[in-house]
Amino acid sequence: MKEITSIALVLFGVYLLLAIFLYLFQRRLLYFPVPVDPAFVAEQVVVDSHGTRLHGWVLNPGKRKAVLYFGGNSELITHRRAFFADVFRDYSIYLMNYRGYGNSEGSPSEAGLFADALAIYDQLIPRHDSITAYGRSLGSGVAVYLAANRPLKKLILLTPYDSVAAIAQKLYPMFPVRYLIKDRFDSAAIAPDIEIPVLITSAEFDREVKLAHTLALKMRFTRASLEYQMIDGAAHNNIVDFPDYRDTLRAFVSPSSGDS
């Protein structure tokens, strides 16, 4: 009996240490900052977010309409230059690195990324008639937050999730992650507040953001004009290479779809 008790105590100790590790290092497990591509050349943009300098670029500068892109977790946001130029020909496209990513100052956190999104919008909107937010994967949570707090023209979500907390809980089912996580990115909670046109696209073979999380978010857009598409054969990282996705995106941002 004593041996069983001792084993149980050891196992509980290991469990507790792992839980503490997850709690203390959760942001290192969540964010994967990427450096700047030194070969990328475009007009640079610097935004001040409450003393934190954020660095990025603008493609097609000077257009009346703009797209503000919030990229994936470890995505090199400049890697898809040809894609942006092809789909958003009538838009200025802003590629802003998150705090702690590229040449942007600071360290990433939910509160920081949310505050930065508002600061970027507020400093860019005087240059344009309208701004559309485009969020991919991790960036979908930032884009949803911006849509709930600033007047956007449209909202584009690629492989989005209901909340990071829900995803993390499924990744670590043995731990009470839902209660320990600091950066929840709870898009499902604020989606009902959004009333603008929204495009959600998922990938058939997405292993990073499972379809259930995307569909859970989709159901929460009760007041938006919502379009949804599943790209057959696509995976999380190659979905933008599929012609069906590009065609859908072009149609969504075209003047005939309400973008005047």
TORKOL-4160 file (C-alpha; in steps of 0.2 Angstrom, whole numbers, padded with zeros to 4 digits, m for minus):
260
<pt num="1" X="0000" Y="0000" Z="0000"/>
<pt num="2" X="0014" Y="0012" Z="0004"/>
<pt num="3" X="0022" Y="0008" Z="m0013"/>
<pt num="4" X="0006" Y="0012" Z="m0022"/>
<pt num="5" X="0005" Y="0028" Z="m0012"/>
<pt num="6" X="0023" Y="0033" Z="m0016"/>
<pt num="7" X="0020" Y="0030" Z="m0034"/>
<pt num="8" X="0005" Y="0040" Z="m0034"/>
<pt num="9" X="0014" Y="0055" Z="m0026"/>
<pt num="10" X="0028" Y="0054" Z="m0038"/>
<pt num="11" X="0016" Y="0054" Z="m0053"/>
<pt num="12" X="0006" Y="0068" Z="m0045"/>
<pt num="13" X="0023" Y="0077" Z="m0043"/>
<pt num="14" X="0027" Y="0075" Z="m0061"/>
<pt num="15" X="0010" Y="0080" Z="m0067"/>
<pt num="16" X="0011" Y="0096" Z="m0056"/>
<pt num="17" X="0028" Y="0100" Z="m0063"/>
<pt num="18" X="0022" Y="0098" Z="m0081"/>
<pt num="19" X="0007" Y="0109" Z="m0077"/>
<pt num="20" X="0018" Y="0122" Z="m0070"/>
<pt num="21" X="0030" Y="0121" Z="m0085"/>
<pt num="22" X="0015" Y="0123" Z="m0097"/>
<pt num="23" X="0009" Y="0138" Z="m0087"/>
<pt num="24" X="0026" Y="0147" Z="m0086"/>
<pt num="25" X="0031" Y="0144" Z="m0103"/>
<pt num="26" X="0015" Y="0145" Z="m0112"/>
<pt num="27" X="0019" Y="0160" Z="m0123"/>
<pt num="28" X="0035" Y="0151" Z="m0129"/>
<pt num="29" X="0024" Y="0137" Z="m0134"/>
<pt num="30" X="0011" Y="0148" Z="m0143"/>
<pt num="31" X="0021" Y="0161" Z="m0152"/>
<pt num="32" X="0035" Y="0158" Z="m0164"/>
<pt num="33" X="0043" Y="0174" Z="m0170"/>
<pt num="34" X="0051" Y="0175" Z="m0187"/>
<pt num="35" X="0065" Y="0186" Z="m0193"/>
<pt num="36" X="0064" Y="0198" Z="m0208"/>
<pt num="37" X="0068" Y="0192" Z="m0225"/>
<pt num="38" X="0083" Y="0203" Z="m0230"/>
<pt num="39" X="0079" Y="0201" Z="m0248"/>
<pt num="40" X="0062" Y="0208" Z="m0247"/>
<pt num="41" X="0060" Y="0226" Z="m0253"/>
<pt num="42" X="0045" Y="0237" Z="m0252"/>
<pt num="43" X="0039" Y="0253" Z="m0245"/>
<pt num="44" X="0041" Y="0252" Z="m0226"/>
<pt num="45" X="0028" Y="0257" Z="m0213"/>
<pt num="46" X="0031" Y="0261" Z="m0195"/>
<pt num="47" X="0017" Y="0262" Z="m0182"/>
<pt num="48" X="0019" Y="0268" Z="m0164"/>
<pt num="49" X="0008" Y="0257" Z="m0153"/>
<pt num="50" X="0009" Y="0265" Z="m0135"/>
<pt num="51" X="0028" Y="0267" Z="m0136"/>
<pt num="52" X="0031" Y="0250" Z="m0145"/>
<pt num="53" X="0037" Y="0253" Z="m0163"/>
<pt num="54" X="0029" Y="0241" Z="m0176"/>
<pt num="55" X="0037" Y="0238" Z="m0192"/>
<pt num="56" X="0030" Y="0232" Z="m0209"/>
<pt num="57" X="0027" Y="0236" Z="m0227"/>
<pt num="58" X="0014" Y="0242" Z="m0239"/>
<pt num="59" X="0011" Y="0235" Z="m0256"/>
<pt num="60" X="0002" Y="0245" Z="m0270"/>
<pt num="61" X="0003" Y="0261" Z="m0259"/>
<pt num="62" X="m0009" Y="0275" Z="m0263"/>
<pt num="63" X="m0025" Y="0265" Z="m0266"/>
<pt num="64" X="m0042" Y="0271" Z="m0259"/>
<pt num="65" X="m0045" Y="0254" Z="m0251"/>
<pt num="66" X="m0034" Y="0245" Z="m0240"/>
<pt num="67" X="m0031" Y="0227" Z="m0234"/>
<pt num="68" X="m0023" Y="0225" Z="m0217"/>
<pt num="69" X="m0016" Y="0207" Z="m0216"/>
<pt num="70" X="m0013" Y="0198" Z="m0199"/>
<pt num="71" X="m0003" Y="0183" Z="m0203"/>
<pt num="72" X="0000" Y="0165" Z="m0196"/>
<pt num="73" X="0010" Y="0161" Z="m0181"/>
<pt num="74" X="0027" Y="0157" Z="m0189"/>
<pt num="75" X="0022" Y="0164" Z="m0206"/>
<pt num="76" X="0035" Y="0175" Z="m0215"/>
<pt num="77" X="0022" Y="0188" Z="m0221"/>
<pt num="78" X="0032" Y="0194" Z="m0235"/>
<pt num="79" X="0033" Y="0177" Z="m0243"/>
<pt num="80" X="0016" Y="0178" Z="m0252"/>
<pt num="81" X="0019" Y="0195" Z="m0261"/>
<pt num="82" X="0014" Y="0188" Z="m0278"/>
<pt num="83" X="m0002" Y="0181" Z="m0270"/>
<pt num="84" X="m0007" Y="0198" Z="m0263"/>
<pt num="85" X="m0002" Y="0207" Z="m0279"/>
<pt num="86" X="m0013" Y="0195" Z="m0289"/>
<pt num="87" X="m0029" Y="0195" Z="m0278"/>
<pt num="88" X="m0029" Y="0213" Z="m0271"/>
<pt num="89" X="m0024" Y="0223" Z="m0287"/>
<pt num="90" X="m0036" Y="0238" Z="m0282"/>
<pt num="91" X="m0030" Y="0238" Z="m0264"/>
<pt num="92" X="m0015" Y="0244" Z="m0254"/>
<pt num="93" X="m0010" Y="0229" Z="m0244"/>
<pt num="94" X="m0002" Y="0232" Z="m0226"/>
<pt num="95" X="0010" Y="0218" Z="m0220"/>
<pt num="96" X="0013" Y="0222" Z="m0202"/>
<pt num="97" X="0024" Y="0211" Z="m0191"/>
<pt num="98" X="0017" Y="0207" Z="m0174"/>
<pt num="99" X="0027" Y="0214" Z="m0159"/>
<pt num="100" X="0042" Y="0203" Z="m0156"/>
<pt num="101" X="0041" Y="0197" Z="m0175"/>
<pt num="102" X="0053" Y="0204" Z="m0188"/>
<pt num="103" X="0059" Y="0221" Z="m0184"/>
<pt num="104" X="0044" Y="0225" Z="m0173"/>
<pt num="105" X="0048" Y="0229" Z="m0155"/>
<pt num="106" X="0041" Y="0221" Z="m0139"/>
<pt num="107" X="0035" Y="0203" Z="m0135"/>
<pt num="108" X="0020" Y="0195" Z="m0141"/>
<pt num="109" X="0004" Y="0193" Z="m0131"/>
<pt num="110" X="m0014" Y="0194" Z="m0134"/>
<pt num="111" X="m0017" Y="0211" Z="m0125"/>
<pt num="112" X="m0002" Y="0217" Z="m0135"/>
<pt num="113" X="m0007" Y="0211" Z="m0152"/>
<pt num="114" X="m0025" Y="0217" Z="m0149"/>
<pt num="115" X="m0019" Y="0235" Z="m0144"/>
<pt num="116" X="m0007" Y="0235" Z="m0159"/>
<pt num="117" X="m0021" Y="0231" Z="m0171"/>
<pt num="118" X="m0031" Y="0246" Z="m0165"/>
<pt num="119" X="m0016" Y="0257" Z="m0166"/>
<pt num="120" X="m0012" Y="0251" Z="m0184"/>
<pt num="121" X="m0030" Y="0254" Z="m0189"/>
<pt num="122" X="m0031" Y="0271" Z="m0181"/>
<pt num="123" X="m0015" Y="0277" Z="m0189"/>
<pt num="124" X="m0019" Y="0270" Z="m0207"/>
<pt num="125" X="m0037" Y="0274" Z="m0209"/>
<pt num="126" X="m0034" Y="0293" Z="m0213"/>
<pt num="127" X="m0025" Y="0287" Z="m0228"/>
<pt num="128" X="m0040" Y="0277" Z="m0235"/>
<pt num="129" X="m0058" Y="0276" Z="m0238"/>
<pt num="130" X="m0060" Y="0259" Z="m0230"/>
<pt num="131" X="m0050" Y="0245" Z="m0223"/>
<pt num="132" X="m0053" Y="0226" Z="m0224"/>
<pt num="133" X="m0045" Y="0215" Z="m0211"/>
<pt num="134" X="m0038" Y="0198" Z="m0217"/>
<pt num="135" X="m0033" Y="0186" Z="m0204"/>
<pt num="136" X="m0024" Y="0169" Z="m0206"/>
<pt num="137" X="m0024" Y="0156" Z="m0193"/>
<pt num="138" X="m0017" Y="0165" Z="m0177"/>
<pt num="139" X="m0020" Y="0181" Z="m0185"/>
<pt num="140" X="m0039" Y="0177" Z="m0187"/>
<pt num="141" X="m0041" Y="0180" Z="m0169"/>
<pt num="142" X="m0033" Y="0198" Z="m0171"/>
<pt num="143" X="m0044" Y="0202" Z="m0186"/>
<pt num="144" X="m0060" Y="0197" Z="m0177"/>
<pt num="145" X="m0055" Y="0208" Z="m0162"/>
<pt num="146" X="m0052" Y="0222" Z="m0174"/>
<pt num="147" X="m0068" Y="0219" Z="m0183"/>
<pt num="148" X="m0078" Y="0220" Z="m0166"/>
<pt num="149" X="m0069" Y="0236" Z="m0161"/>
<pt num="150" X="m0067" Y="0247" Z="m0177"/>
<pt num="151" X="m0078" Y="0250" Z="m0192"/>
<pt num="152" X="m0071" Y="0238" Z="m0206"/>
<pt num="153" X="m0077" Y="0236" Z="m0224"/>
<pt num="154" X="m0076" Y="0217" Z="m0224"/>
<pt num="155" X="m0067" Y="0203" Z="m0214"/>
<pt num="156" X="m0058" Y="0189" Z="m0222"/>
<pt num="157" X="m0053" Y="0174" Z="m0211"/>
<pt num="158" X="m0042" Y="0160" Z="m0217"/>
<pt num="159" X="m0042" Y="0143" Z="m0207"/>
<pt num="160" X="m0048" Y="0152" Z="m0191"/>
<pt num="161" X="m0053" Y="0145" Z="m0174"/>
<pt num="162" X="m0065" Y="0147" Z="m0161"/>
<pt num="163" X="m0052" Y="0151" Z="m0147"/>
<pt num="164" X="m0034" Y="0147" Z="m0144"/>
<pt num="165" X="m0040" Y="0140" Z="m0127"/>
<pt num="166" X="m0051" Y="0127" Z="m0135"/>
<pt num="167" X="m0037" Y="0121" Z="m0146"/>
<pt num="168" X="m0025" Y="0121" Z="m0132"/>
<pt num="169" X="m0037" Y="0111" Z="m0121"/>
<pt num="170" X="m0038" Y="0097" Z="m0134"/>
<pt num="171" X="m0019" Y="0097" Z="m0137"/>
<pt num="172" X="m0016" Y="0094" Z="m0118"/>
<pt num="173" X="m0032" Y="0086" Z="m0112"/>
<pt num="174" X="m0024" Y="0080" Z="m0096"/>
<pt num="175" X="m0021" Y="0098" Z="m0090"/>
<pt num="176" X="m0034" Y="0111" Z="m0085"/>
<pt num="177" X="m0027" Y="0122" Z="m0099"/>
<pt num="178" X="m0043" Y="0131" Z="m0102"/>
<pt num="179" X="m0041" Y="0139" Z="m0085"/>
<pt num="180" X="m0023" Y="0142" Z="m0085"/>
<pt num="181" X="m0020" Y="0150" Z="m0102"/>
<pt num="182" X="m0017" Y="0168" Z="m0103"/>
<pt num="183" X="m0019" Y="0172" Z="m0121"/>
<pt num="184" X="m0036" Y="0165" Z="m0125"/>
<pt num="185" X="m0040" Y="0173" Z="m0142"/>
<pt num="186" X="m0058" Y="0169" Z="m0139"/>
<pt num="187" X="m0065" Y="0174" Z="m0157"/>
<pt num="188" X="m0081" Y="0164" Z="m0154"/>
<pt num="189" X="m0086" Y="0176" Z="m0139"/>
<pt num="190" X="m0085" Y="0192" Z="m0150"/>
<pt num="191" X="m0091" Y="0185" Z="m0167"/>
<pt num="192" X="m0109" Y="0189" Z="m0163"/>
<pt num="193" X="m0105" Y="0207" Z="m0162"/>
<pt num="194" X="m0099" Y="0208" Z="m0180"/>
<pt num="195" X="m0111" Y="0213" Z="m0193"/>
<pt num="196" X="m0100" Y="0216" Z="m0209"/>
<pt num="197" X="m0098" Y="0204" Z="m0223"/>
<pt num="198" X="m0087" Y="0189" Z="m0218"/>
<pt num="199" X="m0078" Y="0176" Z="m0228"/>
<pt num="200" X="m0072" Y="0160" Z="m0219"/>
<pt num="201" X="m0062" Y="0147" Z="m0228"/>
<pt num="202" X="m0055" Y="0131" Z="m0221"/>
<pt num="203" X="m0044" Y="0118" Z="m0228"/>
<pt num="204" X="m0049" Y="0100" Z="m0230"/>
<pt num="205" X="m0033" Y="0092" Z="m0223"/>
<pt num="206" X="m0029" Y="0106" Z="m0210"/>
<pt num="207" X="m0019" Y="0098" Z="m0196"/>
<pt num="208" X="m0016" Y="0114" Z="m0186"/>
<pt num="209" X="m0033" Y="0121" Z="m0185"/>
<pt num="210" X="m0045" Y="0106" Z="m0185"/>
<pt num="211" X="m0062" Y="0109" Z="m0194"/>
<pt num="212" X="m0072" Y="0108" Z="m0179"/>
<pt num="213" X="m0064" Y="0124" Z="m0172"/>
<pt num="214" X="m0068" Y="0133" Z="m0188"/>
<pt num="215" X="m0086" Y="0127" Z="m0189"/>
<pt num="216" X="m0088" Y="0132" Z="m0170"/>
<pt num="217" X="m0083" Y="0149" Z="m0175"/>
<pt num="218" X="m0093" Y="0150" Z="m0190"/>
<pt num="219" X="m0109" Y="0146" Z="m0180"/>
<pt num="220" X="m0106" Y="0162" Z="m0169"/>
<pt num="221" X="m0107" Y="0174" Z="m0183"/>
<pt num="222" X="m0126" Y="0176" Z="m0181"/>
<pt num="223" X="m0127" Y="0194" Z="m0187"/>
<pt num="224" X="m0114" Y="0195" Z="m0201"/>
<pt num="225" X="m0117" Y="0192" Z="m0219"/>
<pt num="226" X="m0107" Y="0176" Z="m0220"/>
<pt num="227" X="m0099" Y="0166" Z="m0234"/>
<pt num="228" X="m0090" Y="0150" Z="m0230"/>
<pt num="229" X="m0080" Y="0138" Z="m0241"/>
<pt num="230" X="m0070" Y="0122" Z="m0239"/>
<pt num="231" X="m0055" Y="0120" Z="m0251"/>
<pt num="232" X="m0055" Y="0102" Z="m0256"/>
<pt num="233" X="m0037" Y="0094" Z="m0255"/>
<pt num="234" X="m0029" Y="0109" Z="m0247"/>
<pt num="235" X="m0019" Y="0109" Z="m0231"/>
<pt num="236" X="m0016" Y="0122" Z="m0218"/>
<pt num="237" X="0000" Y="0129" Z="m0226"/>
<pt num="238" X="m0004" Y="0128" Z="m0245"/>
<pt num="239" X="m0022" Y="0133" Z="m0246"/>
<pt num="240" X="m0018" Y="0150" Z="m0254"/>
<pt num="241" X="m0010" Y="0141" Z="m0269"/>
<pt num="242" X="m0027" Y="0133" Z="m0274"/>
<pt num="243" X="m0036" Y="0142" Z="m0288"/>
<pt num="244" X="m0053" Y="0140" Z="m0280"/>
<pt num="245" X="m0048" Y="0150" Z="m0265"/>
<pt num="246" X="m0040" Y="0164" Z="m0275"/>
<pt num="247" X="m0056" Y="0165" Z="m0286"/>
<pt num="248" X="m0067" Y="0165" Z="m0270"/>
<pt num="249" X="m0056" Y="0179" Z="m0263"/>
<pt num="250" X="m0056" Y="0189" Z="m0278"/>
<pt num="251" X="m0075" Y="0188" Z="m0279"/>
<pt num="252" X="m0077" Y="0193" Z="m0261"/>
<pt num="253" X="m0067" Y="0209" Z="m0263"/>
<pt num="254" X="m0073" Y="0214" Z="m0280"/>
<pt num="255" X="m0083" Y="0230" Z="m0283"/>
<pt num="256" X="m0098" Y="0219" Z="m0288"/>
<pt num="257" X="m0099" Y="0211" Z="m0270"/>
<pt num="258" X="m0102" Y="0228" Z="m0262"/>
<pt num="259" X="m0084" Y="0236" Z="m0262"/>
<pt num="260" X="m0087" Y="0253" Z="m0270"/>
